[in-house]
Protein backbone atom coordinates (compact mmCIF):
# COMPACT_ATOMS: atom_id res chain seq x y z
CA UNK A 1 0.00 0.00 0.00
CA UNK A 2 1.19 3.49 -0.83
CA UNK A 3 1.21 4.96 2.67
CA UNK A 4 2.92 1.91 4.13
CA UNK A 5 5.54 1.80 1.40
CA UNK A 6 6.42 5.46 1.86
CA UNK A 7 7.21 4.84 5.52
CA UNK A 8 9.93 2.35 4.69
CA UNK A 9 12.21 5.30 4.02
CA UNK A 10 12.04 6.15 7.74
CA UNK A 11 12.83 2.69 9.09
CA UNK A 12 16.54 3.38 9.61
CA UNK A 13 16.22 6.97 10.82
CA UNK A 14 18.54 7.87 13.73
CA UNK A 15 16.16 7.47 16.67
CA UNK A 16 16.81 5.81 20.00
CA UNK A 17 17.20 2.05 19.88
CA UNK A 18 17.11 -0.61 22.56
CA UNK A 19 18.94 -3.88 22.99
CA UNK A 20 17.32 -7.27 22.81
CA UNK A 21 18.65 -10.54 24.13
CA UNK A 22 19.68 -13.21 21.64
CA UNK A 23 16.70 -14.76 19.90
CA UNK A 24 15.41 -18.13 20.93
CA UNK A 25 12.12 -19.94 20.70
CA UNK A 26 10.51 -17.23 22.82
CA UNK A 27 11.21 -13.49 23.03
CA UNK A 28 13.52 -12.29 25.75
CA UNK A 29 11.98 -10.75 28.84
CA UNK A 30 12.57 -7.05 28.01
CA UNK A 31 10.25 -7.34 24.99
CA UNK A 32 7.97 -10.21 25.90
CA UNK A 33 4.25 -9.79 25.31
CA UNK A 34 3.72 -9.32 29.05
CA UNK A 35 6.47 -6.70 29.38
CA UNK A 36 5.25 -4.71 26.38
CA UNK A 37 1.78 -4.67 27.94
CA UNK A 38 3.17 -3.55 31.30
CA UNK A 39 5.07 -0.75 29.59
CA UNK A 40 1.91 0.32 27.78
CA UNK A 41 -0.04 0.46 31.05
CA UNK A 42 2.79 2.35 32.77
CA UNK A 43 2.80 4.91 29.96
CA UNK A 44 -0.96 5.45 30.28
CA UNK A 45 -0.83 5.80 34.06
CA UNK A 46 2.24 8.06 33.95
CA UNK A 47 0.43 10.33 31.48
CA UNK A 48 -2.69 10.42 33.66
CA UNK A 49 -0.74 11.22 36.84
CA UNK A 50 1.46 13.90 35.24
CA UNK A 51 0.67 17.25 36.90
CA UNK A 52 -0.12 20.02 36.08
CA UNK A 53 -1.61 19.39 32.63
CA UNK A 54 -3.86 22.04 31.03
CA UNK A 55 -7.55 21.08 31.37
CA UNK A 56 -6.72 17.36 31.56
CA UNK A 57 -7.25 14.85 34.36
CA UNK A 58 -4.28 14.89 36.72
CA UNK A 59 -3.51 14.72 40.45
CA UNK A 60 -5.31 18.03 41.02
CA UNK A 61 -8.68 17.02 39.59
CA UNK A 62 -10.71 16.28 36.49
CA UNK A 63 -9.83 19.28 34.33
CA UNK A 64 -12.54 19.87 31.73
CA UNK A 65 -13.96 16.35 32.17
CA UNK A 66 -17.10 15.65 34.15
CA UNK A 67 -17.08 11.86 33.78
CA UNK A 68 -13.40 11.18 34.48
CA UNK A 69 -11.02 11.42 37.40
CA UNK A 70 -7.62 10.00 38.19
CA UNK A 71 -8.99 6.85 39.84
CA UNK A 72 -11.06 6.07 36.74
CA UNK A 73 -8.08 6.70 34.47
CA UNK A 74 -5.93 4.32 36.47
CA UNK A 75 -8.65 1.67 36.52
CA UNK A 76 -9.19 2.04 32.79
CA UNK A 77 -5.49 1.62 32.06
CA UNK A 78 -5.09 -1.47 34.22
CA UNK A 79 -8.15 -3.06 32.65
CA UNK A 80 -6.42 -2.88 29.27
CA UNK A 81 -3.38 -4.98 30.21
CA UNK A 82 -4.82 -8.28 28.84
CA UNK A 83 -5.76 -6.43 25.65
CA UNK A 84 -2.20 -5.24 25.09
CA UNK A 85 -0.84 -8.74 25.82
CA UNK A 86 -3.20 -10.17 23.20
CA UNK A 87 -2.23 -7.49 20.65
CA UNK A 88 1.48 -8.26 21.11
CA UNK A 89 0.97 -12.01 20.97
CA UNK A 90 -1.11 -11.81 17.80
CA UNK A 91 1.36 -9.50 16.05
CA UNK A 92 4.30 -11.72 16.98
CA UNK A 93 2.50 -14.78 15.66
CA UNK A 94 1.74 -13.15 12.29
CA UNK A 95 5.30 -11.71 12.06
CA UNK A 96 4.53 -9.03 9.42
CA UNK A 97 1.92 -6.35 8.69
CA UNK A 98 -1.05 -7.63 6.70
CA UNK A 99 -4.76 -7.13 6.20
CA UNK A 100 -5.39 -10.24 8.26
CA UNK A 101 -3.30 -8.92 11.16
CA UNK A 102 -5.12 -5.58 10.94
CA UNK A 103 -8.47 -7.34 11.24
CA UNK A 104 -7.31 -9.48 14.16
CA UNK A 105 -5.91 -6.51 16.06
CA UNK A 106 -9.09 -4.52 15.45
CA UNK A 107 -11.19 -7.35 16.88
CA UNK A 108 -9.00 -7.48 19.99
CA UNK A 109 -9.09 -3.69 20.32
CA UNK A 110 -12.88 -3.52 20.14
CA UNK A 111 -13.20 -6.19 22.82
CA UNK A 112 -10.73 -4.27 24.98
CA UNK A 113 -12.68 -1.07 24.47
CA UNK A 114 -15.83 -2.76 25.74
CA UNK A 115 -13.98 -4.07 28.79
CA UNK A 116 -12.68 -0.56 29.44
CA UNK A 117 -16.19 0.90 29.19
CA UNK A 118 -17.51 -1.75 31.59
CA UNK A 119 -14.74 -1.00 34.09
CA UNK A 120 -15.29 2.78 33.97
CA UNK A 121 -19.07 2.80 34.06
CA UNK A 122 -19.25 3.96 30.44
CA UNK A 123 -16.56 6.64 30.56
CA UNK A 124 -14.39 6.79 27.45
CA UNK A 125 -11.05 7.09 29.22
CA UNK A 126 -8.68 5.47 26.72
CA UNK A 127 -10.46 4.80 23.44
CA UNK A 128 -7.89 6.72 21.42
CA UNK A 129 -5.03 5.22 23.41
CA UNK A 130 -6.15 1.67 22.60
CA UNK A 131 -5.64 2.52 18.92
CA UNK A 132 -2.39 4.46 19.27
CA UNK A 133 -0.62 2.50 22.00
CA UNK A 134 -2.05 -0.78 20.75
CA UNK A 135 -0.51 -0.28 17.32
CA UNK A 136 2.86 0.59 18.87
CA UNK A 137 2.73 -2.53 21.05
CA UNK A 138 2.04 -4.56 17.92
CA UNK A 139 4.86 -2.77 16.09
CA UNK A 140 7.32 -3.55 18.88
CA UNK A 141 6.27 -7.21 18.91
CA UNK A 142 6.65 -7.38 15.12
CA UNK A 143 10.09 -5.79 15.26
CA UNK A 144 11.46 -8.27 17.79
CA UNK A 145 9.87 -11.12 15.83
CA UNK A 146 11.33 -10.00 12.51
CA UNK A 147 14.79 -9.45 13.97
CA UNK A 148 14.78 -12.99 15.29
CA UNK A 149 13.79 -14.48 11.93
CA UNK A 150 15.87 -12.14 9.69
CA UNK A 151 18.87 -11.34 11.87
CA UNK A 152 21.23 -10.96 8.90
CA UNK A 153 18.91 -8.65 6.95
CA UNK A 154 17.98 -5.98 9.51
CA UNK A 155 20.55 -3.35 10.53
CA UNK A 156 21.63 -4.02 14.09
CA UNK A 157 20.52 -7.63 13.97
CA UNK A 158 18.49 -9.20 16.77
CA UNK A 159 20.19 -7.08 19.44
CA UNK A 160 18.46 -3.79 18.57
CA UNK A 161 14.89 -2.52 18.59
CA UNK A 162 14.65 0.85 16.85
CA UNK A 163 11.79 3.18 17.80
CA UNK A 164 11.54 4.49 14.26
CA UNK A 165 11.08 0.98 12.91
CA UNK A 166 8.49 0.22 15.59
CA UNK A 167 6.50 3.24 14.38
CA UNK A 168 6.95 2.23 10.74
CA UNK A 169 5.64 -1.28 11.35
CA UNK A 170 2.71 0.08 13.36
CA UNK A 171 1.95 2.51 10.52
CA UNK A 172 2.01 -0.27 7.94
CA UNK A 173 -0.62 -2.10 9.97
CA UNK A 174 -2.73 1.06 10.23
CA UNK A 175 -2.63 1.53 6.45
CA UNK A 176 -4.65 -1.64 5.91
CA UNK A 177 -8.43 -1.07 6.09
CA UNK A 178 -10.43 -2.56 8.94
CA UNK A 179 -12.77 -4.68 6.84
CA UNK A 180 -15.10 -5.56 9.67
CA UNK A 181 -15.42 -2.17 11.36
CA UNK A 182 -18.86 -0.63 11.69
CA UNK A 183 -19.27 2.93 10.49
CA UNK A 184 -17.65 5.13 13.11
CA UNK A 185 -19.53 8.07 14.57
CA UNK A 186 -17.16 8.83 17.42
CA UNK A 187 -16.52 12.38 18.61
CA UNK A 188 -13.06 12.32 17.04
CA UNK A 189 -14.33 10.98 13.72
CA UNK A 190 -17.05 13.65 13.51
CA UNK A 191 -14.50 16.36 14.26
CA UNK A 192 -12.09 14.91 11.70
CA UNK A 193 -14.72 15.01 8.97
CA UNK A 194 -16.09 18.43 9.87
CA UNK A 195 -12.73 20.19 10.08
CA UNK A 196 -10.91 18.10 7.45
CA UNK A 197 -8.01 17.09 9.68
CA UNK A 198 -6.15 13.80 9.83
CA UNK A 199 -7.03 12.70 13.35
CA UNK A 200 -5.67 9.64 15.13
CA UNK A 201 -6.01 7.47 12.02
CA UNK A 202 -3.77 9.69 9.91
CA UNK A 203 -1.32 10.12 12.79
CA UNK A 204 -0.90 6.35 12.90
CA UNK A 205 -0.70 5.93 9.14
CA UNK A 206 1.97 8.65 8.96
CA UNK A 207 4.15 6.83 11.50
CA UNK A 208 3.25 8.74 14.70
CA UNK A 209 5.20 11.91 13.86
CA UNK A 210 3.95 13.79 16.92
CA UNK A 211 5.40 11.09 19.19
CA UNK A 212 8.52 10.21 17.23
CA UNK A 213 9.51 13.59 15.78
CA UNK A 214 7.98 16.03 18.29
CA UNK A 215 7.38 14.42 21.68
CA UNK A 216 10.57 12.34 21.98
CA UNK A 217 12.96 15.11 20.84
CA UNK A 218 11.25 17.60 23.19
CA UNK A 219 11.59 15.14 26.07
CA UNK A 220 15.25 14.55 25.31
CA UNK A 221 16.00 18.28 24.95
CA UNK A 222 14.37 19.06 28.26
CA UNK A 223 16.37 16.38 30.04
CA UNK A 224 19.57 17.57 28.37
CA UNK A 225 18.87 21.06 29.74
CA UNK A 226 18.66 19.66 33.26
CA UNK A 227 14.89 19.78 33.76
CA UNK A 228 13.38 17.33 36.20
CA UNK A 229 11.35 14.50 34.68
CA UNK A 230 7.97 16.02 35.49
CA UNK A 231 8.79 19.33 33.80
CA UNK A 232 10.38 17.53 30.84
CA UNK A 233 7.19 15.55 30.27
CA UNK A 234 4.97 18.63 30.59
CA UNK A 235 7.10 20.40 27.99
CA UNK A 236 6.88 17.38 25.70
CA UNK A 237 3.08 17.52 26.00
CA UNK A 238 3.13 21.24 25.16
CA UNK A 239 5.34 20.61 22.14
CA UNK A 240 2.82 18.07 20.86
CA UNK A 241 -0.10 20.42 21.56
CA UNK A 242 1.56 23.29 19.72
CA UNK A 243 1.33 21.58 16.32
CA UNK A 244 -1.29 18.83 16.64
CA UNK A 245 -4.74 19.22 15.06
CA UNK A 246 -6.29 17.74 18.18
CA UNK A 247 -9.74 16.35 17.40
CA UNK A 248 -10.61 16.37 21.12
CA UNK A 249 -10.19 20.14 21.21
CA UNK A 250 -12.08 20.46 17.92
CA UNK A 251 -14.95 18.32 19.16
CA UNK A 252 -15.38 20.21 22.41
CA UNK A 253 -14.72 23.78 21.29
CA UNK A 254 -14.23 23.91 17.53
CA UNK A 255 -11.48 25.95 15.91
CA UNK A 256 -11.48 28.36 18.86
CA UNK A 257 -10.49 25.51 21.16
CA UNK A 258 -7.84 24.18 18.79
CA UNK A 259 -6.26 27.59 18.28
CA UNK A 260 -6.34 28.33 22.00
CA UNK A 261 -4.53 25.07 22.72
CA UNK A 262 -1.91 25.51 20.01
CA UNK A 263 -1.18 29.17 20.69
CA UNK A 264 -1.23 28.73 24.45
CA UNK A 265 1.20 25.81 24.31
CA UNK A 266 3.58 27.83 22.14
CA UNK A 267 3.41 30.74 24.59
CA UNK A 268 4.49 28.47 27.45
CA UNK A 269 7.40 27.10 25.45
CA UNK A 270 8.42 30.54 24.20
CA UNK A 271 8.46 31.73 27.83
CA UNK A 272 11.06 29.08 28.66
CA UNK A 273 8.82 26.11 29.36
CA UNK A 274 6.76 24.97 32.31
CA UNK A 275 9.69 25.02 34.76
CA UNK A 276 10.20 28.80 34.54
CA UNK A 277 8.17 31.40 36.40
CA UNK A 278 7.00 33.02 33.16
CA UNK A 279 6.23 29.65 31.64
CA UNK A 280 4.16 28.59 34.63
CA UNK A 281 2.11 31.79 34.41
CA UNK A 282 1.53 31.09 30.71
CA UNK A 283 0.56 27.50 31.52
CA UNK A 284 -1.95 28.70 34.12
CA UNK A 285 -3.41 31.12 31.56
CA UNK A 286 -3.67 28.32 28.99
CA UNK A 287 -5.57 26.14 31.43
CA UNK A 288 -7.99 28.93 32.33
CA UNK A 289 -8.70 29.57 28.65
CA UNK A 290 -9.29 25.90 27.88
CA UNK A 291 -11.52 25.43 30.92
CA UNK A 292 -13.57 28.45 29.90
CA UNK A 293 -14.08 26.76 26.52
CA UNK A 294 -14.74 23.37 28.16
CA UNK A 295 -11.92 22.05 25.97
CA UNK A 296 -9.39 19.33 26.71
CA UNK A 297 -6.37 18.25 24.60
CA UNK A 298 -7.04 14.54 24.86
CA UNK A 299 -5.40 13.72 21.53
CA UNK A 300 -2.15 15.31 22.67
CA UNK A 301 -2.39 13.36 25.93
CA UNK A 302 -2.67 10.07 24.01
CA UNK A 303 0.39 10.99 21.95
CA UNK A 304 2.32 11.90 25.09
CA UNK A 305 1.53 8.40 26.37
CA UNK A 306 2.86 7.06 23.05
CA UNK A 307 6.00 9.15 23.54
CA UNK A 308 6.47 7.74 27.04
CA UNK A 309 5.96 4.19 25.76
CA UNK A 310 8.63 4.60 23.09
CA UNK A 311 10.94 6.21 25.66
CA UNK A 312 10.45 3.25 28.00
CA UNK A 313 11.47 0.83 25.24
CA UNK A 314 14.64 2.82 24.72
CA UNK A 315 15.55 3.14 28.40
CA UNK A 316 14.66 -0.43 29.35
CA UNK A 317 17.50 -1.97 27.42
CA UNK A 318 19.81 0.99 27.21
CA UNK A 319 20.37 0.34 30.90
CA UNK A 320 21.27 -3.28 30.07
CA UNK A 321 23.81 -2.43 27.35
WOVENJO-V967648 format. One record per pair of residues at least 24 apart in sequence whose ideal C-beta (glycine too) atoms are under 8 Angstrom apart, sorted by the first residue. I is the first residue (numbers start at 0). J is the second residue. D is the distance in Angstrom with one decimal. If there is no record, write none. Layout:
# WOVENJO-V967648
i	j	d
I	J	D
I	J	D
This chain:
# WOVENJO-V967648
i	j	d
0	171	7.7
0	174	4.7
0	175	6.9
2	170	7.3
2	174	4.5
2	204	5.0
2	205	7.6
3	96	6.8
3	170	6.6
3	171	3.9
3	174	4.1
3	175	7.8
6	167	4.7
6	170	4.9
6	171	6.5
6	205	7.8
6	206	5.0
7	167	6.7
9	163	5.6
9	166	7.6
9	167	5.6
9	206	5.9
10	161	7.6
10	163	6.3
10	164	4.8
10	167	4.6
11	154	5.8
11	161	7.4
11	163	7.3
11	164	7.5
12	163	4.3
13	163	7.9
14	161	6.4
14	162	4.6
14	163	4.2
14	211	6.5
14	215	7.1
15	161	7.9
15	162	5.4
15	215	7.2
15	309	7.7
15	310	7.6
15	313	3.8
15	317	7.5
16	155	6.6
16	159	4.7
16	160	6.2
16	161	4.4
16	162	6.9
16	313	7.0
17	159	7.1
17	160	4.7
17	162	7.9
17	312	5.2
17	313	5.1
17	314	7.7
17	315	6.1
17	316	3.8
17	317	6.1
18	158	5.4
18	159	6.4
18	160	7.6
18	316	3.9
18	317	7.3
18	319	5.7
18	320	5.0
19	143	5.9
19	146	6.7
19	157	6.0
19	158	5.7
19	159	6.7
19	160	5.4
19	316	6.6
20	158	7.9
21	157	6.4
21	158	7.4
22	146	7.0
22	147	3.4
22	148	8.0
22	150	6.7
22	157	4.6
26	91	7.0
26	140	7.9
26	143	5.3
26	144	7.5
26	147	7.4
29	315	5.3
29	316	5.2
29	319	7.0
30	139	6.4
30	140	7.5
30	143	4.6
30	160	6.4
30	312	7.8
32	84	5.0
32	87	3.9
32	88	4.7
32	91	6.8
32	140	6.7
33	84	6.0
34	315	7.9
35	83	6.7
35	84	7.9
35	87	4.7
35	136	5.1
35	139	5.5
35	140	6.2
36	80	5.1
36	81	7.7
36	82	8.0
36	83	3.7
36	84	4.4
36	87	6.4
36	136	6.9
37	80	7.1
38	308	5.9
38	311	4.7
38	312	6.8
38	315	7.3
39	79	7.5
39	80	7.8
39	83	4.5
39	132	5.0
39	133	7.8
39	135	7.8
39	136	5.4
39	308	5.9
40	76	5.2
40	77	6.2
40	79	6.7
40	80	5.2
40	83	7.0
41	307	7.8
41	311	6.6
42	132	6.7
42	304	4.7
42	305	7.4
42	307	4.1
42	308	4.0
42	311	6.3
43	72	7.7
43	75	7.9
43	76	3.9
43	79	7.4
43	125	6.3
43	128	5.9
43	132	6.8
43	304	5.3
44	72	7.6
44	73	5.7
44	76	5.1
44	77	7.8
45	232	7.7
45	304	7.6
45	307	5.5
46	300	5.8
46	301	8.0
46	303	5.3
46	304	4.1
46	307	6.3
47	72	3.9
47	73	6.5
47	76	6.9
48	73	8.0
49	229	6.8
49	232	5.4
49	233	6.7
49	236	7.4
49	303	7.6
50	229	7.5
51	233	7.4
51	282	6.9
51	286	7.3
52	233	7.0
52	236	6.4
52	300	7.1
53	240	7.9
53	260	7.6
53	263	7.1
53	264	7.9
53	282	6.4
53	285	4.8
53	286	4.2
53	289	5.5
53	296	6.9
54	286	5.6
54	289	3.8
54	290	5.4
54	294	6.3
54	295	4.7
54	296	6.9
55	295	5.7
55	296	6.6
55	297	7.2
55	300	5.5
62	286	8.0
62	290	7.3
62	295	5.7
63	251	7.1
63	289	6.4
63	290	5.7
63	293	5.4
63	294	6.1
63	295	4.1
64	295	6.2
66	121	7.7
66	122	4.6
67	119	8.0
67	122	5.5
67	124	6.0
71	119	5.2
71	120	7.8
71	122	5.7
71	124	5.9
72	124	5.4
72	125	7.8
74	118	5.5
74	119	6.4
75	115	5.2
75	118	6.2
75	119	5.1
75	122	7.4
75	124	3.6
75	125	5.1
76	124	7.7
76	125	6.5
78	114	5.6
78	115	5.4
78	118	4.1
78	119	7.9
79	111	5.6
79	114	7.5
79	115	6.0
79	125	6.4
79	128	8.0
79	129	6.6
81	111	7.6
81	114	7.9
82	107	6.2
82	108	7.0
82	110	7.1
82	111	3.1
82	114	7.0
82	129	6.9
82	133	7.2
83	111	8.0
83	132	7.2
83	133	6.6
83	136	5.1
85	111	7.8
86	133	5.0
86	136	5.1
86	137	5.2
86	140	7.6
87	136	5.2
87	137	6.6
87	139	7.3
87	140	4.1
88	140	7.5
89	137	7.5
90	136	7.6
90	137	3.8
90	138	7.5
90	140	4.2
90	141	5.0
90	144	7.4
90	172	7.8
91	140	4.4
91	141	7.1
91	143	7.3
91	144	4.7
93	141	7.9
94	141	6.8
94	144	4.9
94	145	6.5
94	148	6.6
95	141	6.8
95	145	7.0
96	141	7.0
96	168	6.1
96	171	3.8
96	172	4.6
96	174	7.9
96	175	7.0
97	175	7.0
98	175	4.6
98	176	7.4
98	178	7.1
100	137	7.6
100	172	6.2
100	175	7.7
101	172	5.5
101	173	7.7
101	175	3.8
101	176	7.3
101	177	6.2
102	177	6.7
102	178	5.8
102	179	5.9
104	133	6.8
104	134	7.6
104	137	5.8
104	172	6.7
105	177	4.5
105	179	6.8
105	180	6.3
106	179	7.2
107	133	7.9
108	133	5.5
125	301	7.9
126	185	7.2
127	187	6.6
127	199	5.3
127	247	7.9
127	297	6.7
127	298	6.5
127	301	4.5
128	301	4.8
128	304	5.8
130	199	5.7
130	200	8.0
130	203	6.8
131	199	6.2
131	202	7.3
131	203	6.5
131	207	7.3
131	301	5.2
131	302	6.8
131	304	7.5
131	305	5.2
132	301	7.7
132	304	6.1
132	305	6.1
132	308	5.9
134	169	4.0
134	170	7.8
134	172	6.0
134	173	5.8
134	203	5.5
135	165	6.2
135	166	7.1
135	169	5.2
135	207	7.1
135	305	6.0
135	308	5.8
135	309	6.9
136	308	7.9
137	168	7.6
137	169	6.2
137	172	6.0
138	164	7.8
138	165	4.3
138	166	6.4
138	167	7.5
138	168	4.0
138	169	3.3
138	170	7.9
138	172	7.1
139	165	4.9
139	312	6.3
141	168	4.6
141	172	8.0
142	168	5.9
160	312	6.3
160	316	7.3
162	211	6.6
162	215	7.3
162	309	4.7
162	312	6.3
162	313	6.2
163	206	8.0
163	211	6.4
165	309	7.0
165	312	7.1
166	206	4.7
166	207	4.7
166	210	7.3
166	211	5.1
166	309	7.6
167	206	5.8
169	203	6.6
169	206	7.7
169	207	6.9
170	203	6.1
170	204	5.7
170	205	6.7
170	206	4.3
170	207	7.1
173	200	7.0
173	203	3.9
173	204	4.8
174	204	5.2
186	246	7.4
186	247	7.5
186	250	4.3
187	246	4.1
187	247	6.9
187	250	6.6
187	298	7.4
189	250	6.8
190	246	4.1
190	247	7.8
190	249	4.0
190	250	4.2
191	246	5.5
193	249	7.5
194	244	7.4
194	246	7.8
194	249	5.2
194	253	7.9
194	254	7.0
194	257	7.9
196	244	3.9
196	246	6.5
196	249	7.0
197	244	6.6
198	244	7.7
198	246	4.9
198	298	7.9
199	246	7.1
199	298	6.7
199	301	7.2
202	302	7.1
207	302	7.4
207	305	6.0
209	239	5.0
209	242	7.0
209	243	5.4
209	299	7.7
209	302	4.7
210	239	7.7
210	302	5.2
210	305	4.0
210	306	4.6
210	309	6.1
211	309	7.0
213	238	5.3
213	239	5.5
213	242	6.4
214	238	6.5
214	239	5.2
214	302	6.2
214	303	6.1
214	305	7.2
214	306	3.3
215	306	5.6
215	309	6.1
215	310	6.4
218	306	6.3
218	310	6.2
221	272	7.0
226	272	7.2
226	274	5.4
227	274	7.4
230	272	6.8
230	273	5.4
230	274	4.0
232	303	7.0
232	307	7.2
233	272	7.8
233	273	4.3
233	282	7.7
234	267	8.0
234	268	6.8
234	272	4.6
234	273	5.7
234	274	7.6
235	303	6.2
235	306	5.9
236	296	7.9
236	299	6.0
236	300	7.1
236	303	4.7
237	264	4.2
237	267	5.3
237	268	5.5
237	272	7.5
237	273	6.9
237	282	7.8
238	264	7.5
238	268	6.7
239	299	4.6
239	302	5.1
239	303	6.1
239	306	7.4
240	264	3.8
240	296	5.3
240	299	4.4
241	265	4.7
241	268	6.5
243	296	7.8
243	298	6.1
243	299	5.3
243	302	6.8
245	296	5.1
245	297	7.2
245	298	3.9
245	299	5.4
246	298	5.6
247	294	7.8
247	295	5.9
247	296	6.1
247	297	3.5
247	298	4.8
247	299	8.0
248	289	7.9
248	294	5.1
248	295	7.2
248	296	5.6
248	298	7.4
251	292	7.3
251	293	5.7
251	294	4.6
251	295	6.3
252	289	7.9
252	292	4.0
252	293	6.4
252	294	3.8
255	292	6.3
256	289	7.1
256	292	4.9
256	294	3.6
259	285	7.5
259	288	5.0
259	289	6.2
259	292	6.2
259	294	6.8
260	285	7.5
260	289	6.4
260	294	6.8
260	296	5.2
260	299	7.6
263	288	6.1
263	289	7.3
